Amino acid sequence: MLWNKIRNARQSLQEMGVYGLLMLLQKGMGLMMLPVTTRYLSLHEYGLLESLVVVFSLCSLLEISAGALPRFYPECKTAAAKSNLISSSLLLSLTYGLSLAVLAAVSLAMLPFDLFSTLHFWQFAGVAAVIAFSIALQPLMMWLRIERRADCYFYLVVCQCLTQVGLTLWGLQQGWAMDAVIVASVAANAVGLSLGIWFCRQQLKLKLDWALAKLTMSYQRCLIGASLALFVMHGLDRLLLAEWLGAETLAQYAIMIKVVEATAMAFGVLESWWLPRRFAVLQQANGQAEVALTHQRLMLVIMLLLLSAALFAPLLIKQVLPLAYLGGIDWLPLMLLALGFKLATAVTDIGCYLPNSPVWLPRINIASALLAVVLYYSLIPTWGVWGLIVASNIVFALRFVLFTAISLVLQPLRYRVSTLLSAFVPPLSVLPALAWLNHSMWLHILPALALLWLLVWAVWIIKPSHDVPNAALGTVANQ
């Protein structure tokens, strides 16, 4: 039994290492290419490209099957049942992805936004191809993670990233400008989809289980409803900025978004390991205690990442980006605060995913989206980007409170609330303070002090509660 625990722990550490490396590869290459792309593309071109990235993000939120796989995989007890699940999911995603791609391209061409009026037919076709391939790829990538086939997942992501970066650099050197990025995205997703099908070929069959497809869509429709609402909070904001304040302002805001995404990327290493198997852990003996302890540790990681980004990111981006792209550095602390609420919600919302029809996901997200729209139209015309950032913090903070409260009703978990509040509230208050300090020396001193505070409290946050049986203490690491 001890040997099995050691072997499982070793496998989990290897997987986290692989996922961490791939996360750095996927997001890190994009960040490392910022000094290149910002020199080949004007502020307007970069802003337009960022708007297309928003469209890709929206469509990825609307995927039809990958989100349901972790929920239904534990119920598949035989190889045939697993084969049926992934086959039906892939066929569903292929059909849906093609339809969504056509709809998205036509909608972009007809939208009354001046921003997209400069796109030509082949650019619209490229956008559609990226959407179709990426939607079909998502269930395959999720399947490889659920099945703990980290080696196949590694090869797929590496080939995809190298294709994206290689073609982008070559195309920019050829003078293709924004088209270089679009062509590279089409090729990279086509390569990823081909490899995903190859790696899963032994489990795939050309048969759609309609009963399973209906169950998947019934579950997924709540996720899609939630995702549509989530887009208002993380997508529509950028489109409104581009339309109201211009593509140049969006470009400066997008650079800060890249820094925020880099912070989220670092947390994504743990998230990609934990989220696909959290339901399985919850079903184990003492699963509630294990999940609560893991959540506390993940919240500590979020706080450490936010403050580290606030301390080091401004120093770094001033060294690598052209001066024209640095106008948004003062926005970064409050943008990181909003990210903290968003990441924390993804940790504590597990209970809302447990019902076969997770209706609280769209309910809370739709309510949050409506509030966001009201705040956008009230604050952005008056305060500009600052209005957007204040609105985002209000919405994401409220969303965190609602999801956590409802989740604890649906699935009670025993958090050490007093310890978490004592550890997190003082350093969290540093972020809004930094937004008003401008170029003071406290911009570097306060985040450093907050990091020290968290490190002192870390001992009480990460240690198991005394009321958890000893046999359960190490099992989270063994998953």
C-alpha positions in Angstrom: 0.0 0.0 0.0 2.8 2.4 0.8 4.5 1.6 -2.5 1.3 2.4 -4.3 1.1 5.7 -2.6 4.7 6.5 -3.4 4.2 5.5 -7.1 1.0 7.6 -7.3 2.6 10.6 -5.7 5.5 10.3 -8.2 3.1 10.1 -11.1 1.2 13.2 -9.9 4.5 15.2 -9.5 5.6 14.1 -13.0 2.2 15.2 -14.4 2.3 18.5 -12.7 5.8 19.0 -14.1 4.7 18.2 -17.6 1.6 20.4 -17.4 3.7 23.2 -15.9 6.2 23.0 -18.7 3.5 23.0 -21.3 1.7 25.9 -19.7 4.9 27.9 -19.8 5.4 26.8 -23.4 1.9 27.8 -24.5 1.7 31.2 -22.7 5.4 31.9 -22.3 6.1 31.8 -26.0 3.3 34.3 -26.6 4.8 36.6 -23.9 8.3 36.2 -25.3 7.1 37.1 -28.7 5.6 40.4 -27.5 8.8 42.3 -28.2 8.7 40.9 -31.8 5.0 41.3 -32.6 4.8 44.8 -31.1 7.6 45.9 -33.4 6.1 44.4 -36.6 2.5 45.5 -35.8 1.2 49.0 -35.2 -1.0 49.8 -32.2 -4.1 49.6 -34.5 -3.1 46.2 -35.9 -2.4 44.8 -32.5 -5.7 46.1 -31.2 -7.5 44.5 -34.1 -5.7 41.2 -33.5 -6.6 41.4 -29.8 -10.3 41.8 -30.9 -10.0 38.5 -32.9 -8.4 36.8 -29.9 -11.5 37.9 -27.9 -13.7 36.2 -30.6 -11.6 33.0 -30.3 -12.0 33.1 -26.5 -15.8 33.5 -26.8 -16.0 30.5 -29.1 -13.8 28.4 -26.8 -16.2 29.2 -23.9 -19.0 27.8 -26.1 -17.5 24.3 -26.6 -20.1 21.5 -26.4 -18.5 18.5 -24.8 -15.1 18.8 -23.1 -16.4 20.4 -20.0 -18.7 17.4 -19.4 -16.0 14.8 -19.7 -14.5 15.1 -16.2 -18.1 14.9 -14.7 -19.1 11.7 -16.5 -15.8 9.9 -16.9 -15.9 8.4 -13.3 -19.2 6.8 -14.2 -17.6 4.8 -17.1 -16.6 1.5 -15.5 -15.6 -0.4 -18.7 -13.3 0.3 -21.7 -16.4 0.2 -24.0 -18.1 2.9 -22.0 -15.0 5.1 -22.1 -14.7 4.6 -25.8 -18.4 5.5 -26.3 -17.9 8.7 -24.2 -14.9 10.1 -26.1 -16.2 9.1 -29.5 -19.6 10.7 -28.9 -17.9 13.8 -27.5 -15.6 14.2 -30.5 -18.3 13.7 -33.1 -20.5 16.2 -31.3 -17.7 18.7 -31.2 -16.8 18.3 -34.9 -20.4 19.0 -36.0 -20.9 21.8 -33.5 -17.5 23.4 -34.2 -18.1 23.6 -37.9 -21.6 25.2 -37.4 -20.2 27.6 -34.8 -17.3 28.6 -37.1 -19.6 29.5 -40.0 -21.9 31.4 -37.6 -19.0 33.4 -36.1 -17.5 34.3 -39.4 -20.8 35.6 -40.8 -21.5 37.5 -37.6 -18.2 39.2 -37.7 -18.8 40.3 -41.3 -22.2 41.7 -40.3 -21.4 43.3 -37.0 -21.8 47.1 -36.9 -18.3 47.6 -35.5 -15.9 49.7 -37.5 -13.1 47.7 -36.0 -13.9 44.6 -38.2 -14.7 46.5 -41.4 -11.1 46.3 -42.6 -11.0 42.4 -42.6 -11.2 40.7 -46.0 -12.8 37.4 -47.0 -9.7 35.2 -46.4 -9.2 36.6 -43.0 -12.8 35.7 -42.1 -12.2 32.2 -43.5 -9.1 31.9 -41.4 -11.0 32.9 -38.3 -13.6 30.3 -39.0 -11.0 27.6 -39.5 -9.3 28.3 -36.2 -12.7 28.1 -34.4 -13.7 24.8 -36.1 -10.4 23.1 -35.4 -10.0 24.4 -31.8 -13.6 23.3 -30.8 -13.0 19.8 -32.1 -9.6 19.6 -30.4 -10.9 20.4 -26.9 -12.5 17.1 -25.9 -9.3 15.2 -27.2 -7.0 17.3 -25.0 -9.3 17.0 -22.0 -9.4 13.2 -22.6 -5.7 12.9 -22.6 -5.5 14.7 -19.3 -8.3 12.7 -17.7 -6.6 9.4 -18.8 -3.3 10.7 -17.4 -1.5 10.4 -20.7 0.8 13.2 -20.0 3.3 12.0 -22.7 0.8 12.3 -25.5 -0.5 15.6 -24.2 3.1 16.8 -24.1 3.8 15.9 -27.8 0.5 17.5 -28.9 1.0 20.8 -27.2 4.7 21.1 -28.2 4.0 20.5 -31.9 1.1 22.9 -31.8 3.2 25.7 -30.1 6.2 25.2 -32.4 3.9 25.4 -35.5 2.3 28.6 -34.1 5.5 30.3 -33.3 7.5 29.2 -36.3 4.9 30.2 -38.9 4.2 33.5 -37.1 7.8 34.6 -37.1 8.3 33.5 -40.7 5.1 35.3 -41.8 6.0 38.5 -40.0 9.4 38.5 -41.7 7.7 38.1 -45.0 5.6 41.2 -44.4 2.3 39.4 -43.8 1.5 41.5 -40.7 -1.6 40.3 -39.0 -2.2 37.5 -41.6 0.9 35.8 -40.3 -0.7 35.2 -36.9 -4.0 34.0 -38.5 -2.3 31.5 -40.8 -0.1 30.2 -38.0 -3.2 29.7 -35.8 -5.0 27.7 -38.5 -2.0 25.5 -39.0 -1.3 25.0 -35.3 -4.9 23.9 -34.5 -4.9 21.6 -37.6 -1.7 20.0 -36.3 -3.1 19.6 -32.8 -6.4 18.1 -34.0 -4.6 15.6 -36.2 -2.3 14.5 -33.4 -5.2 14.3 -30.9 -7.1 12.0 -33.2 -4.0 9.9 -33.7 -3.3 9.5 -30.0 -6.9 8.5 -29.2 -7.5 6.4 -32.3 -7.8 3.1 -30.4 -10.7 4.4 -28.4 -12.5 6.3 -31.2 -15.2 4.9 -33.4 -17.6 6.5 -35.9 -20.7 6.2 -33.8 -22.6 8.8 -31.9 -24.5 7.6 -28.8 -27.6 9.9 -29.0 -28.6 9.2 -25.4 -25.1 10.1 -24.1 -25.0 13.1 -26.5 -28.2 14.4 -25.0 -26.9 13.9 -21.5 -23.7 15.8 -22.4 -25.6 18.6 -24.0 -28.0 18.8 -21.1 -25.1 19.2 -18.8 -23.1 21.4 -21.2 -26.0 23.8 -21.9 -25.7 25.1 -18.4 -21.9 25.6 -18.8 -22.5 27.3 -22.2 -25.1 29.6 -20.6 -22.6 30.4 -17.9 -19.8 30.9 -20.5 -21.9 33.3 -22.5 -22.5 35.4 -19.4 -18.8 35.1 -18.6 -17.9 36.5 -22.0 -19.6 39.8 -21.0 -17.1 40.0 -18.1 -14.0 38.8 -20.0 -14.4 39.7 -23.7 -17.1 42.2 -24.3 -15.1 44.7 -22.2 -12.3 44.7 -24.7 -14.6 45.1 -27.7 -16.3 48.1 -26.0 -12.9 49.6 -25.3 -11.9 49.3 -28.9 -15.2 50.8 -30.1 -15.4 53.6 -27.6 -11.7 54.5 -27.0 -10.0 53.1 -30.1 -7.8 50.2 -31.0 -4.7 52.0 -29.7 -6.1 52.1 -26.1 -7.2 48.5 -26.5 -3.6 47.6 -27.5 -2.2 49.2 -24.3 -4.9 47.4 -22.2 -4.2 44.1 -24.0 -0.5 44.3 -23.0 -1.6 44.5 -19.3 -4.0 41.6 -20.0 -1.0 39.6 -21.2 0.7 40.2 -17.8 -2.5 39.2 -16.0 -2.7 36.0 -18.2 0.9 35.2 -17.4 -0.1 35.2 -13.7 -3.1 33.0 -14.5 -0.8 30.8 -16.5 1.4 30.1 -13.5 -1.6 29.1 -11.5 -2.9 27.1 -14.4 -0.1 24.6 -13.8 -1.9 23.5 -10.6 -5.4 24.1 -12.0 -4.8 21.8 -15.0 -3.7 19.0 -12.6 -6.5 19.5 -10.1 -9.7 20.4 -11.9 -10.0 17.2 -14.1 -9.9 15.0 -11.0 -11.4 17.0 -8.2 -14.8 15.1 -8.5 -13.0 11.8 -8.2 -11.2 13.0 -5.1 -14.4 14.2 -3.6 -15.9 10.7 -3.9 -13.2 9.1 -1.9 -13.1 8.4 1.8 -12.5 11.7 3.6 -12.8 13.4 0.2 -14.4 16.5 1.7 -11.5 17.2 4.0 -9.0 16.6 1.2 -10.8 18.9 -1.2 -11.1 21.7 1.5 -7.4 21.4 2.3 -6.4 21.5 -1.4 -8.6 24.6 -1.9 -6.8 26.4 0.9 -3.4 25.7 -0.5 -4.5 26.8 -4.0 -5.9 30.1 -2.6 -2.5 30.7 -1.0 -0.8 30.1 -4.3 -3.1 32.6 -6.0 -2.2 35.3 -3.4 1.5 34.7 -3.8 1.3 34.9 -7.6 -0.8 38.2 -7.5 1.7 40.0 -5.3 4.7 38.6 -7.1 3.3 39.9 -10.4 2.6 43.3 -8.8 6.2 43.5 -7.6 8.1 42.2 -10.6 6.0 42.6 -13.8 6.3 46.5 -14.1 10.0 46.2 -13.9 10.2 43.6 -16.6 7.8 45.0 -19.2 9.5 48.4 -19.1 12.7 46.7 -20.3 11.2 44.7 -23.2 8.4 46.7 -24.8 8.3 49.9 -26.9 7.4 53.1 -25.0 4.1 53.4 -26.9 2.8 50.2 -25.3 3.6 51.2 -21.7 0.7 53.5 -21.1 -1.3 51.0 -19.0 1.2 50.1 -16.3 -0.8 52.0 -13.6 -3.8 49.8 -14.4 -2.0 46.5 -13.5 -2.6 46.3 -9.7 -6.4 46.5 -9.9 -6.4 44.2 -12.9 -4.5 41.7 -10.8 -7.1 42.1 -8.0 -9.9 41.2 -10.4 -7.9 38.2 -11.5 -7.6 37.1 -7.9 -11.4 37.0 -7.5 -11.8 35.1 -10.8 -9.2 32.5 -10.0 -10.5 32.0 -6.4 -14.0 31.4 -7.8 -12.6 28.6 -10.1 -11.3 26.9 -6.9 -14.3 27.2 -4.6 -17.2 26.6 -7.0 -17.0 22.8 -7.1 -20.4 22.3 -5.5 -22.1 24.2 -8.3 -20.8 21.6 -10.8 -22.2 18.5 -9.0 -25.8 18.4 -10.2 -26.5 16.8 -13.6 -28.0 20.1 -14.6 -25.7 22.7 -12.9 -28.3 25.5 -13.1 -26.5 27.8 -10.7 -23.7 28.3 -13.1 -25.7 30.3 -15.7 -27.9 31.9 -13.0 -25.0 33.5 -11.2 -23.0 34.3 -14.4 -26.1 35.9 -16.1 -26.7 38.0 -13.1 -23.1 39.0 -13.0 -23.1 39.8 -16.7 -26.1 42.0 -16.4 -24.5 43.9 -13.6 -21.3 44.2 -15.7 -23.1 45.7 -18.7 -24.8 48.3 -16.5 -21.4 49.2 -14.9 -19.6 49.3 -18.3 -22.1 51.7 -19.8 -22.1 53.8 -16.6 -18.4 53.9 -15.8 -16.4 53.5 -19.0 -17.7 56.7 -20.8 -16.8 58.7 -17.7 -13.6 57.0 -16.4 -12.4 55.2 -19.4 -10.2 52.2 -18.7 -10.3 52.9 -15.0 -14.1 52.6 -15.1 -13.8 49.2 -16.8 -11.3 48.0 -14.2 -13.5 49.1 -11.2 -16.5 47.5 -12.8 -14.6 44.2 -13.3 -13.5 44.2 -9.6 -17.1 44.7 -8.4 -18.5 42.0 -10.6 -15.8 39.4 -10.0 -15.9 40.0 -6.2 -19.6 39.6 -6.1 -19.4 36.5 -8.3 -16.8 34.9 -6.0 -19.1 35.5 -2.9 -22.2 34.0 -4.7 -20.4 31.0 -6.1 -18.7 30.2 -2.9 -21.8 30.5 -0.8 -24.0 28.4 -3.1 -21.3 25.8 -3.6 -21.0 25.3 0.2 -24.7 24.8 0.4 -24.6 22.1 -2.3 -21.4 20.6 -1.1 -20.3 21.5 2.5 -16.6 21.9 3.0 -14.8 22.9 6.2 -12.5 25.8 5.5 -10.5 27.5 8.2 -12.2 30.8 7.6 -10.6 32.9 10.4 -7.1 31.8 9.4 -7.8 32.6 5.7 -9.2 36.0 6.4 -6.3 36.9 8.7 -3.8 35.7 6.1 -5.3 37.1 3.0 -7.1 40.4 3.7 -4.1 42.6 4.7 -2.0 41.7 1.6 -5.0 41.8 -0.6 -5.6 45.4 0.4 -2.1 46.2 -0.9 -3.3 45.9 -4.6 -5.8 48.8 -4.6 -3.3 50.9 -2.6 -0.7 50.4 -5.4 -3.1 51.8 -8.0 -2.9 55.2 -6.3 0.8 55.3 -5.4 1.9 56.0 -9.0 5.7 56.1 -9.1 6.3 56.1 -5.3 9.0 53.9 -3.8 6.2 52.1 -1.9 5.3 50.5 -5.3 8.0 47.9 -4.5 8.1 47.9 -0.7 4.4 47.1 -0.1 4.2 44.0 -2.3 7.4 42.7 -0.8 6.0 43.2 2.7 2.8 41.5 1.7 4.7 38.5 0.3 6.5 38.2 3.6 3.2 38.3 5.5 1.8 35.5 3.4 4.9 33.3 3.9 4.5 33.6 7.6 0.9 32.6 7.5 1.5 29.8 5.0 2.3 27.3 7.7 -1.2 27.6 9.2 -2.9 27.5 5.8 -1.2 24.5 4.2 -1.1 22.2 7.3 -4.0 19.7 7.6 -6.7 20.3 10.2 -6.3 18.4 13.4 -9.8 16.9 12.9 -8.8 15.2 9.6 -7.8 11.5 10.1 -4.1 10.9 9.6 -4.8 8.3 6.9 -6.3 11.0 4.7 -3.6 13.6 5.1 -1.4 12.6 2.2 -3.9 11.4 -0.3 -4.4 14.7 -2.1 -0.8 14.6 -3.3 -1.4 11.0 -4.4 -4.2 11.8 -6.8 
